[in-house]
């Protein structure tokens, strides 16, 4: 991860020292076990083909279970341009609407996000969907071919709903 951080952000560390962003993702897997099996192998990531493999700090299952995969003190590869300062949460499912419609999962995701937000003093506007990554003021990417790379999960409209619900959880 230190080599990745050097190449992409000009940082000589694998440590996540002061997270300023929380990125919500969709796992595009049927369950937590499949999500874990995506992250576990020490292989090149399937999209960009470089080490280390993709990961996220947490996964939230259909039933509301929360699983921590990586220490909050270590960078994870989940969002190009933001890994240096972002915590990643994978919500198990195939669409934003699926998560928004699953009350147990949504409640757990919101509680986890609120806890992280309060712990690290992250503003609600900096809780973003992966699709919103390019709009973040914290986005920076040194690899020219990746400067505009993002994914479609958690679009702006659905994240507006998510952030509105998140406001109910106060620090």
VEXVEX-71836 format. One record per residue: x negated, y, z of N, C-alpha, C, CB in turn. Coordinates in steps of 0.2 Angstrom, whole numbers, plus 2048, in hexadecimal, padded with zeros to 3 digits. Glycine has a CB too. Layout:
XYZXYZXYZXYZ/...
***
This chain:
7FC7FA8008008008007FC806800805800806/7F68068037F180C8037EF80D7FC7EB80A808/7EE8087F87EC80A7F17F180D7ED7E98037EE/7F880A7EE7FE80D7EB7FE8147ED8048097ED/7FE8167F47FF81D7F67F98217F37FE81D7FE/7F381F7F27EE8237EF7F08257E87E781F7F0/7F281F7E47F38207DD7F98257DC7F481A7DA/7FF8247E08058277DF80682E7E280A8237E1/80282F7E88038357EC7FD8387EE8078337F2/7F78357ED7F18387EF7F08387F67F18407ED/7F38337F97F28328007ED82B8027F9831804/7E982C8067E58268087E782280E7DD828809/7ED82080E7F081C8147F68188117F2822819/7F88138157FE81081480381181A7FD808815/80181681E80681882480B81D82280181B829/81181C82581682182481682582A81D81D823/81482B82A81282F83081883383280C832830/81B83682D82183B82F82683B82A81D84282F/82B83682A83083582583483B82583482F826/83683D81F83B84381E84184181A83784981B/84183B81784783981384983281584583A80C/84F83181485282A81585582980E85782981B/85382380B85682180485A81B8058508207FF/86181C8038668168038658137FC86D819804/86580C7FD8648087F786A8037F685D8057F6/86B8007F186F7F97F086A7F47EF8747FA7EA/86B7EE7F28667E97F18677E57EB8677E47F7/86D7E57E886E7E17E286D7DA7E386A7E47DC/86E7D87E986E7D17EB8747CF7EF8677D07F0/8757C87F087C7C67F387B7C67FB87D7BF7F1/8757C67FD8757C680586E7C88078767BE807/86D7C880E8677CA8118617C580F8677CB818/8627BF80F85D7BA80D85A7BB8068607B380E/85E7BD80285C7BE7FB8587C47FB8627BE7F6/85A7C97FE8577D07FF8507CF80285B7D5803/8507CB8078497C980A8447C680584A7C5811/8477C18028437BD7FD8417C27F78477B77FA/8447C77F68427CC7F183B7CF7F38477D17EF/83B7D17FA8367D57FD8307D17FF8387D9802/8317CB80182C7C68048267C580082F7C0807/8267C37FA8207C17F681B7C67F58227BE7F0/8157C57F68107CA7F580E7C97EE8097C87FA/8127CC7EA8117CC7E28127D47E08177C87DF/8107D47D98127DB7D68197DC7D680E7DB7CF/81B7E27D78227E37D68257E27CF8247EB7D8/82B7E07CF82E7DE7C882F7E47C38347DA7C9/82F7EA7C68317EF7C182B7F37BF8357F47C4/8267F57C38207F97C181A7F57C181F7FE7C7/81B7EE7C38157E97C280F7EB7C68147E87BB/80F7EE7CC8097F07D080B7ED7D78087F77CF/8057ED7DB8057EB7E28077F17E67FF7E77E4/8097F17EC80D7EB7EF8147EA7EC80D7EB7F6/8177E47ED81E7E37EB8227E87EE8207DC7EE/8287E97EC82D7ED7EF82F7EB7F68337EE7EA/8327F07F98347EE8008397F480282E7ED805/83C7F38088407F880B83F7F78138477F8809/8407FC81783F7FC81E8457F882183F803821/84B7F881E8517F58218557F281C8557FA826/8597ED81E85F7EA81A8657EA81E85D7E3817/86B7EC81B8717EC81E8757E781B8747F381F/8777E181E87B7DC81B8837DD81B87A7D681F/8867D981788E7DA8168917DA81D8907D4812/88F7D68228937D68288917DB82D8927CF82B/88C7E082B88A7E582F8837E483388F7E6834/8807DE83287A7DC8358747E18328787D5834/8707E383686A7E88348647E483586A7EE839/8607E483085A7E08318547E482F85A7DA82C/84F7E58338497E98328447E482F8467EC838/8417E682983C7E38258357E582683E7E381E/8347EC82782E7EF82782E7F482D82C7F2820/8287F58308277FA8358298018338207F9838/82B80583782D80C83582681083483180F83A/82180D83681A81183581680F82F81680F83B/81A80B82B81680982581B80B81F815801825/81780D81981B80F81381D80981081681380E/82380A80D82680480982780780282D80280C/8278027FD8288047F682F8037F48238007F1/8338087F583A8087F383D80D7EF83E8087FA/8398137EF83B8197EB83581C7E884081D7EF/83481C7E182F81F7DE82F8277E082F81E7D6/8298297E28298307E382A8327EA82E8347DF/82D82E7EE82F82F7F582C82A7FA83782F7F6/8298257F88278207FD82282380282381A7F9/81F82880181A82B80681E82E80C816830802/82483080B82883381082F83181182883A80F/83182B80F83882880F83882281283B828808/83E82181684081B81984581881484381C820/84581181384980E80E84E80981184580A809/85480A81085A80581285D80280C85F809817/85D7FC80C8607F88078677F580A85C7F2804/86C7F78068737F58088747EF8038787FB808/8767E98068777E380287D7E47FE8777DD807/87D7E37F88837E47F38817E67EC8877E97F6/8867E77E88857E87E18877EF7DF8887E37DD/88B7F37E388D7FA7E188E7FE7E78937F97DD/88D8047E688E8097EB8958087EE88E8117E9/89A8087EA8A18077EC8A28017F08A68077E6/89F7FB7EF89F7F57F389D7F77FA89B7EF7F0/8987FA7FB8957FC80289A80180588E7FF801/89D8068018A180B8048A88078068A38107FF/8AA8028038B07FE8058AF7F980A8B27FB7FE/8A97F780C8A87F28118A77F68188A27EE80F/8AC7F681C8AC7FA8228A67F88278B37FA825/8A57F28288A07EF82C8997F182A8A17E882E/8987F08248927F28218907F98218917EF81A/8957FD81F89580481E89380782589B80781B/89780582A89680783188F80683389B804836/88C8008328867FE8348818028318847F6833/88180382A87D80782687D80E82987F80781F/88381182A88381882D88081983488A81A82D/88181483887E81483F87681483E88180E843/87480F83A86D80F83986A81583686B809834/86D81883186B81E82E86B82483386F820828/87082483787082983C86B829841877829840/86A82384386482184885D82484686481A84A/85C82283F85682483C85582B83B855820836/85B82E83985B83583885A83983E862837835/85D83784485C83A84A85583984D86183884F/85383384C84C83184F84683584B84A82A84E/84783684584283A84184484183F84083683B/84984384284C84A84084C84C83984784F844/85084783585184782E85784B82D85084082B/85785082985E85382786284F82385C85A823/86985082486E84C82086D84D81987584E822/86B85381686A85480F86484F80D86985B80E/86084D81185A84980F85B84281085484B813/86284081186483981186783880A869837817/8638358068658357FE86682E7FC8608387FA/86A82D7F686A8277F28648277EE8718277EE/8628217EC85C8207E885D8247E185B8187E6/8638247DF8648287D98638307D986B8277D6/8638327E08618397E185A83B7E286683B7E7/8568367E284F8377E484B83C7E084B8307E2/84D83E7DA8498437D684B84A7D884B8427CE/85184A7DC8538517DE8508537E585B8517DF/84D84E7E884A84F7EF8448547EE8488487F2/8448597F383E85D7F383885A7F58408637F8/8398547F88338507FA83084C7F583484C800/83384B7EF8318477E982B8497E78378467E4/8268457E68208467E381D83F7E081A8497E8/81A8407DA81883A7D781283C7D281D8367D3/80C8397D380683A7CF8068377C98008397D3/8098317C880982D7C280E8307BD80B8257C4/80B8337B880F8367B38158327B080B8397AD/81482C7AF81A8287AC81F8277B18178227A9/81E8287B78238277BC82682D7BF8208227C2/8248337BD8278397C082E83A7C082483F7BD/8328367BB8398377BB83D8317BC83B83A7B4/83982C7BF83C8257C08418257C68378207C0/8478227C584B8217CA85081B7C984F8287CC/85581A7CD85A8157CC8618177CC85980F7D1/8658147CB86C8167CB8708157D18708127C5/86D8117D68718107DC8728167E186D80A7E0/8778167E487A81B7E887A8227E487681C7EE/87E8237E087F8297DC88182F7E08848287D6/8818357DE88283B7E288983B7E58818417DD/88E8397E18958397E38968357E989A8377DE/89382E7E989482A7EE89082C7F48928237EC/88A82F7F38868317F88898377FC87F8337F6/88D83B7F88918417FB89683E8008958457F6/8998387FF89E83580389A8328098A182F800/89482F80889082C80D88E83181288A82880A/88B83780F88883C81488E83F81888584280F/89484081589A84381989B83E81F8A0843814/89B83881E89C83382389783382889D82C820/89183482688B83482A88B83A82F884835826/88E84082D88F84683189284483889284B82D/89683F83889A83D83E89583B84389F83883C/88F83984188A83684688683C848887830843/88683E84E88284485087C842854886849855/87784685387084485787184785E86A848853/
***
